[in-house]
Amino acid sequence: MRIAIINPNTTAAMTATVVEAARPAARVGTELVGVTPAHGVPSIETHVDEVHGAASVLAEVQRLEASDADVRPDAYVIACFGDTGVPAAREAARGPVVGMTEAALSTAAIVAHRFTVITMPPRTREMTDRVVRSLGLEHRVVVRTVDEPVSAVESGSMHLFSLFVDEGRRALADDAAEAIVLGCAGLADLVGPLGDALGAPVIEGVSAAVALADGLLAQGLGTSRVSTWASPVSPTSPTSPEGGAR
């Protein structure tokens, strides 16, 4: 099986970092392929960035879906907290599409009753809140932030360890958190050290998404085409309810 990990931003170093960190989560024999868009934005920290990133995700999915069957991915992971472009990717892809945020939150909800997301930078909090609401987890999740740009973790994140330890300790003490979700791609190298420092489970979303995508493939499950994520009539020319192009 082949899983494409799409980084919605154009920073190739971050793509390489998240793919390498996620390899242990894949089943033996599953190939992980990192995808960096040719066009877009270098990081996703604003709503404008998010729109550009979603367009980049869709373009890459459409490109890969048009490739020969022997190189086409069987599933996709979207490696951006906030799940940039996931709904459109689900419509366009033949196989399942897993957003790292949904995967991380769903995993945390299994191992802990209450948990805290630590994301970055502060202005991206709403992107996390949106996914929390869509999963109906508001009563179990607190979202905290650290004031660092996404670009700070494009090649690793151990230099931010003390910030995450401090915020994690506040989460355990003040939020009644029982686990921590790392709210940005590129934070995987914090998982072990942070878990040891806090004595609580730490979930990294890309690894969680790879494991979930692999599990869906093993069960033969794909995106439902009944209604919400039915394949579009055309990838470039949607039709109006009357059937005409608009």
C-alpha positions in Angstrom: 0.0 0.0 0.0 1.1 3.6 -0.7 0.1 6.6 1.4 0.8 10.1 0.2 1.5 12.6 3.0 0.7 16.0 1.5 2.1 19.0 3.2 -0.2 21.9 2.3 2.7 24.4 2.4 5.6 24.7 0.0 8.4 24.1 2.6 10.1 20.9 1.5 12.2 20.6 4.6 9.0 20.3 6.7 7.6 17.6 4.3 10.8 15.5 4.8 10.6 16.0 8.6 7.0 14.8 9.0 7.4 11.9 6.6 10.4 10.6 8.4 8.8 11.0 11.8 5.7 9.1 10.7 7.4 6.0 9.3 7.3 4.0 12.5 3.5 4.4 12.5 3.1 2.7 9.1 2.6 -1.1 8.8 5.4 -3.2 7.4 5.2 -2.9 3.6 3.4 0.4 3.5 5.2 3.0 1.5 5.0 6.7 2.6 5.5 9.3 -0.1 6.0 12.9 0.8 4.3 15.6 -1.4 5.2 19.2 -1.4 3.1 21.6 -3.6 4.9 23.3 -6.4 2.9 26.5 -5.7 1.3 28.0 -2.6 2.5 29.5 0.7 5.6 28.6 2.8 3.5 28.2 6.0 -0.2 28.2 7.0 -0.8 30.7 9.8 -3.8 32.8 8.5 -7.1 32.2 6.8 -5.6 33.6 3.6 -2.8 31.1 3.9 -5.4 28.3 4.5 -7.2 29.1 1.3 -4.0 28.9 -0.7 -3.0 25.7 1.1 -6.4 24.1 0.4 -6.0 24.9 -3.3 -2.5 23.3 -3.2 -3.8 20.2 -1.6 -6.6 19.8 -4.1 -4.2 20.4 -7.0 -1.8 17.7 -5.7 -4.6 15.2 -5.1 -5.9 15.7 -8.6 -2.4 15.4 -10.1 -1.8 12.1 -8.2 -5.2 10.7 -9.0 -4.4 11.3 -12.7 -1.2 9.3 -12.5 -0.8 5.6 -13.5 -2.4 3.1 -11.2 1.0 1.5 -10.3 2.2 4.8 -8.7 -1.2 6.3 -7.6 -1.6 6.5 -3.8 -4.0 4.2 -2.0 -4.7 6.8 0.7 -3.8 10.4 1.6 -2.7 12.1 4.8 -3.0 15.9 5.0 -0.2 17.2 7.2 -1.4 20.5 8.5 -3.2 21.1 11.9 -6.6 22.4 11.0 -7.0 19.8 8.2 -6.5 22.3 5.4 -8.2 21.1 2.2 -9.4 17.8 3.6 -13.1 18.0 2.5 -12.2 18.8 -1.2 -9.5 16.1 -1.1 -12.0 13.6 0.0 -14.2 14.4 -3.0 -11.3 14.2 -5.4 -9.5 11.1 -4.2 -10.4 7.5 -4.8 -9.0 6.3 -1.5 -9.5 7.5 2.0 -8.2 10.9 3.1 -7.2 11.5 6.7 -6.5 14.9 8.2 -3.9 15.0 11.0 -6.2 17.0 13.3 -9.1 14.6 13.2 -6.7 11.7 13.6 -5.0 13.2 16.6 -8.2 14.2 18.3 -9.8 10.9 17.7 -6.7 9.1 19.0 -6.6 11.3 22.1 -10.3 10.7 22.8 -9.6 6.9 23.0 -6.6 7.2 25.4 -7.9 10.1 27.6 -11.2 11.5 28.8 -9.9 15.1 28.8 -7.0 16.4 26.8 -5.4 19.6 25.7 -4.1 20.7 22.3 -1.0 22.8 22.2 -0.9 24.6 18.8 1.0 27.4 17.3 0.9 30.3 16.6 -2.0 31.8 18.7 -3.9 33.1 15.7 -4.4 29.6 14.4 -6.5 28.6 17.5 -9.7 28.9 15.5 -8.6 26.4 12.9 -8.2 23.8 15.7 -11.5 24.9 17.4 -13.3 24.2 14.1 -12.2 20.6 13.9 -12.9 20.1 17.7 -16.5 21.3 17.1 -16.9 19.1 14.0 -16.1 16.1 16.1 -18.3 17.2 19.0 -15.4 17.2 21.5 -15.8 20.7 22.9 -16.6 19.3 26.4 -13.4 17.3 26.5 -10.8 19.5 24.8 -8.9 22.7 25.8 -6.8 24.5 23.1 -3.6 26.2 24.2 -1.0 28.0 22.1 2.6 28.9 22.1 3.7 32.1 20.4 6.0 30.7 17.7 5.6 30.7 13.9 5.1 27.4 12.0 8.4 28.1 10.2 10.2 27.6 13.6 9.6 23.8 13.3 10.3 23.2 9.6 13.4 21.1 10.5 12.6 20.0 14.0 11.2 21.3 17.3 13.4 20.3 20.2 14.5 23.9 20.6 10.9 24.6 21.7 10.9 21.8 24.3 10.8 24.0 27.4 7.9 26.0 26.0 5.8 22.9 25.4 6.8 21.4 28.8 5.6 24.6 30.6 2.4 24.7 28.6 1.9 21.0 29.1 2.3 21.3 32.9 -0.3 24.1 33.0 -2.6 21.9 30.9 -2.4 19.0 33.4 -2.8 21.3 36.4 -5.4 23.8 35.1 -7.3 21.9 32.4 -7.5 18.5 34.1 -5.9 17.2 30.9 -4.9 13.6 30.8 -3.1 13.7 27.4 -1.5 16.3 25.2 -2.1 16.7 21.4 0.7 18.5 19.5 -1.0 20.9 17.3 1.4 21.4 14.4 3.1 19.2 11.9 6.9 19.1 12.6 6.6 18.5 16.3 7.1 14.8 16.3 10.6 14.9 18.0 8.8 16.3 21.1 6.6 13.2 21.6 9.0 11.0 23.6 10.7 13.7 25.7 7.5 15.6 26.4 5.7 12.4 27.4 8.5 11.5 29.8 8.5 15.0 31.3 4.8 15.2 31.8 4.0 11.5 32.6 1.1 11.6 30.2 0.4 10.4 26.6 1.5 12.8 23.9 -0.2 12.4 20.4 1.4 13.6 17.2 -1.1 14.0 14.4 0.7 12.9 11.3 1.7 9.6 12.9 -1.9 9.1 14.1 -3.2 9.9 10.6 -0.8 7.4 9.0 -1.8 4.7 11.4 -5.5 5.4 10.8 -5.1 5.5 7.0 -3.3 2.2 7.1 -6.1 0.8 9.2 -8.8 2.0 6.9 -7.0 0.4 3.9 -6.6 -2.9 5.9 -10.3 -2.9 6.4 -11.1 -2.1 2.8 -12.8 1.2 3.9 -12.9 4.3 1.8 -14.7 7.6 1.7 -18.5 7.3 1.5 -20.0 8.6 -1.8 -23.6 8.6 -0.6 -23.8 12.4 -0.2 -21.4 14.8 1.5 -18.2 13.6 -0.2 -19.7 12.3 -3.4 -17.3 12.8 -6.3 -17.7 16.1 -8.0 -19.4 16.2 -11.4 -16.2 17.8 -12.8 -13.0 18.8 -11.0 -13.0 22.2 -12.6 -16.6 23.0 -13.7 -19.2 22.3 -11.0 -22.8 22.4 -12.1 -25.7 24.3 -10.8 -28.8 22.6 -9.3 -30.4 23.0 -12.7 -27.6 21.1 -14.4 -25.9 24.0 -16.2 -22.3 25.1 -15.7 -21.7 28.0 -13.3 
